Each structure stands twice: as C-alpha cells, then as structure tokens.
Amino acid sequence: MKVEAVSSTGVDGNVTTSFEKRLSPRERDEPEAQARLRGEADLLTLLGGRFTPRLLGTGEDERGLWLRTAAIPFPTLARRLEARGEGAPLDASWIERAVGAAFLALAELHDAADAYGPLHIVHADLSPANIAVDDDATHAVLLDFDLASWRGAATRDGAFRGTVGYCAPEIARGETPTTASDLFALAATFLHAVTGVPPRDGPSLAALLAIAAESPLLDKLGLEPARLRARGPAHAALVRCVAHLPSDRPASARAVLALC
C-alpha cells in the first residue's frame, strides 16, 4: 500500500496536510488487500483517534480504494533516526520517557473495547515507521493498521507480512501474531533507537526470517542486558520485552508500564 501527503486549503486560506493511503496497482484486484484497507478504516473509526491517526474519510474512485487520515504533528521514530544518521542513537533520557509513552499507546490499543466487548486488537507490524512520538516524549501515536487483527477483522491467509527486522521470533516461525509479539516488536523498535542500527539485517527475507526465528535479539545485537538495565527502568523493560519466548515477556503492555 502507498501513503501520500495531501494538502488542502480551507476557506480561511490556511493549508492543512492529511495522509492518504491507497492500494498499489498490483493490490487493486486482490480481495485480501481490499479487505485489509477497509478493515483499517473500520478500526480507525472504532478507535476514534485517541492514540491513532484520526480517520477523515474513506471511499473508492477510478484509482481504487482509499482512506485519508489527519496528519500527526510530530515525527515517527524512523524520521528521527534518519535525521541522526546511520549508527547514531537517540538520546537515552528521551528514549527512557518515550518508551513509557509508546507502551501506554499500545496498552490503550490492546485494551480497546466497544459496546460489544473487547476488540482484541493486535497491531502485528510495529516498527520505527509505525510509531510517532512528540519532542517531549510524553505522547505517542500508533500508525498503519492494515495488518492488524481484531474482533471482526478479515481472516489472514497465513503468509508472512510485516517488518521482519522487528518481528517476534514466533511470527518469523509462522505463528499467529499476539499481544506478546506486539510487545517484542515495539521493544525491538526502541532498541533501534538505542543503538542507531536496525536490529536485524540479512541478504534475503528467508535469511532474515531464519535469524529472527532462531537468534535471541540481544545476542544478535551484542547488547549486554546489565548495561541496558543500568540506563533506567524503561530500558530494563525493553530487555524483558525482547525475551525469545513469549512466556518470558511481561504479561501485557500495562505490565510493561508498571516496570517503567
């Protein structure tokens, strides 16, 4: 799917920016891709823009299905890392605060409910491109929900989709995404901010999936847990969240907040 910035001028002359997501030409005739985009629009409507972009509209035209969201007024982690340059970490004190803001947003996502009960949302594709944090590291917004699973969402076909550099080992092995795998992916995202380099790289998707499935992430990065813990409680929580086995991770995003 493609995301494009869209500018519009209001009656007061002010220019506002929103973001429009569309299917790629290859995806336009794929029923699953269409279902994912419609599902994302439905989910954003239910969530109401509290810790996600606010949905402005959705529809279909000669270019296919589209949805439009309000712009987020602060950058993604990916933009922050790009601005610093390869190998340059973000400030440790900023990360210490930002981890709490991000896991609060994730807790709100996992706890979301409607009149019929819990929505059972799993984001399933957390990465630096899919979380934005403000300059004070007090507010975070989660982005890009076309791979999310939730009560009432279309059934996935089981093929790997997502960002393999940050995915949990069980996802690399072909298992169904869970809230525990979201904890791992969000923590791996912040480890990129800690080190300034992506957690995993490899010559091919198959090689990356094999690395993700078999190699504990801290070992792969050469990070010593004791040194991370010494940076503060939020850094220590990241260590817990990237445990190779889901059963060794905190029980929930709320539990991670208690550690921070």
N, C-alpha and C positions, 0 to 999 in steps of 0.2 A: 504494500500500500504506500501511497505517496502523500506527504503532508506539505502544503504550500501556505505561505503567508498571504493574506488577503487584506488589502487596505480599502477603507471606505470613508467617505466624507459625509458628516452629518449636516443637518440643516443649520447648525451653529458654525459650520465651517471647520470644525475640529476633525482631524483624521484619526481613525481608530484602526487597530490591527486585530484580526482574528486569524484562526488557523483552519484550513480546510483539508480534510482527509478524503482521498478518493482511491478507488481500486486502480491498480495498474492495468494497462491494456490486456495483459495476459490473464489477469484475475477477473475481468468483467464478466466472463461467461462461466466462471467457476461457482457453483452453488454454495460451496463451503465458504469461500471468500466473501460472497454476498451476505451470507448468514452472519459471519463474524462482524462485518461492518454494521449491519442492522442491530446485532446484539450489543455492540459497543454503544450505539446511540440509545438503546433501551436502558442499558446500565447507567450511563451518564445521566439520563433523565431521573432514574430512581435515586441516584446519589446526590443530585442537586447542587453540585459544585462546592461542597464543603471542603474537600481535600483532593478534588479533581478539577479539571477544567469545566467551566460552565457550558453546557450544550446550548448553542444558539439556534440550531436548526438542522434538519436533515431532509434529503429528498433524492430525486433522480432526474437527470437531464440527458442530453444527447451524448454526454461523456460518461454516463453511468451514475452509480450511486455516489452520494457524498454526505458528509456531515461536517458541520462547522462549530468550532468552539471558541470561547473567548481566549484571548492571549493571556499568558501568565506573565506578570510584571517583573519576574526575576529569572535568572538563567538556570538551565539544567546543570547537573554535575558535569556532564560531558562538555558543555561550553566552558565551564570554569577550568576544567583540566586542559582543554585545548588552548585556552588563553595562557596558561602557565607553561605549556610546552612539555614534550615527552620527557618523562623521568623526573618531573618537578612535582612533588606532593603539595597538597593543600595544607594550610596552616592547621597544626594539631589542635589548638584550642577551638578553632572554628569547627573542625570535624567533631570534636567532643560534644559540642552543642548540637550540631546538625544531625548527628546520629539519633539523638532524642526526638528531634522534630520529625525526622523521617519515619522512625518507628511508631510515633504517635499517629501519623497519617496512615501507616499500614495497619495499626490496631483498629483505627476507625473503619478502614476498609473491611477488615476481617469480621468486625462486629456489626456491620451494617445490616439493617433489617427493614422490612416494610410491614404493612398491616397483616400480612400472612405469616410473618415469622422471619427468622434469619435468612439472609440472602446467600450465605455460604460462598463468599467470593474468594477466589484465588487469582492473583494478578497474572502469574505464570511467565512474566517477561520483564522482571525488574533489572535495570542496568543504568549506567550513568545518563543515558539519553532519556530515560523514562522517569526521572525524578528531578524536580526543581526545588531549590532551597534559597531563601532570601539571604541578603548580605549579613543580617544579624544572626542567621542560623536558628531562628525561632519559629519559622513556618515552612512547611514542605508541602508540595503538591505532587501527586502521582499522576503519570501520563500514560497514554497508549494502552487501551484496554481491549484491543481486538483479539488477543489470545486468552483473555480472562475466562475462567469458568465460574458459573454461578447458577443458583437455582433458576431453572427455566431457560438456560442458555442452550444453544445448539450443541449436539454431540460432536466431539472432535474425532478425527479419523485415526488418531494414534501416531501420525508421523511427527518427527521432531520439528518443532517450530519454536523460535525464541532466540536468545543471545547466548551462545554456548560458552562464551568466556566467563559468564557469571552464574550459569545454571547449577543447581544442586546435583550431586552425584547420581541420585536415584532418577532424576529426569534424564540425565545422559544415558542411563540404562534402559530407558523406555517406559518408566513408571509414570503414573498419573500425577500431575502437579498437585501439591497440597499447601496448606499454610506453612508447614515446616520448610518446604522448598522455597517459599517466598522469603522466609527469614534468612536462609542461606544466601539467596541472590542479592538481597538488599545489603547484607553484611559484606559480601564479595564486592559489591559496588563501592562501598566505603573503603575497602582495602585498596582499591584502585586509587582512591583519593589519598590514602596513607602513603602509598609507595610511588605514585605518579606513573605507574605502568599497569597495563591490563593484567588481570590475574592469570590468564591463560593465553597462550598463542600456539599455533601449530600450522603445518603446511596444508591441512585439509580439514573439512568438517569431521570426517571419520576419525582423524588423528586427535582432534580436539575432544570429540566425544569420548574416545578411549581414555585420554588424560583425565577428563572430568570424572569419569566413572570410577577410576582406579586410584588416582593420586590425591591424598588429602591436600587441601588448598594451601594451608600454611606451609607444608613441606615443599610444595611446588614453588611458593614464593620465597622460601628461605627465611621466613619470619619466625622469630622466637616468641612464643606466647608470653613469656615473662616480660619481655621488653614492651610488647603491646599493652599488657595489663598495667605496666608502670606509667603509661601515658594518661590513665584516668579510667573511671568506671565504664564509660561508653566504649572506649577501645577494648576493655576487658570483655564487654558484652559481645563485641564482634567475634572474639575468639570462640565464645560459646556457640554463636550462631553458625559458624562455618564448620562445626563438627561434621565429620564424614557421615556418620549415621544419624538419621533423623531423630531417633530416640534419645540421642545425646544433646540435642539442641534444646533451648528453652521451650516451654510448653506453648507459648503464644507470643505475639507481639507485645501484649500487655505485660507479660512476664519479663520481656526484654526491657521495657520501660522501668520496671522495678529495679533492674540491675544498673540502670544508668543514673 
